[in-house]
Structure formats: structure tokens, C-alpha cells
């Protein structure tokens, strides 16, 4: 069985605490698309996406970047 990731609740707690710049820094180094989608689900349930449009844009951008095929992968 797979372990649940604790990344999304931790980043959501950063946003709820008012530290959206630290949250955006964490979003830019997000582990997977699944974690980003879980974060968006948590934020939309707490109605934080509308009050933090920069976080909304950052999560959308990173989902698009992580979903796209890469031309070069490091070894």
C-alpha cells in the first residue's frame, strides 16, 4: 500500500498561515502532479484559491509543466 503524502497539507498550512511566498517556493519544487492536485483540492475546499490568485496561478502553471513531456531528462 502506498503512503499518503503529507506535502499538500503542509503547503496548505503555509497558505492558511499567511506565508504564500514560501508556499509558492514549495509549489515550484512540487514532487508530483498528484500532490499539486491534492493541494488544489484542499485549497478549493477551504476557499483559499480565490483569495490567493498568485497561488492559484502557480499551481496551475506547475501542473502544466509537470504534465508536459520533457525533451531532456537528467540521468
Secondary structure, DSSP 4 states (H G I P E B T S, - for coil): -PPPP-HHHHHHHHHHTT-HHHHHHHHHT-S-HHHHHHHHHHHHHTT-TTT-HHHHHHHHHHHHHHHSPPS----
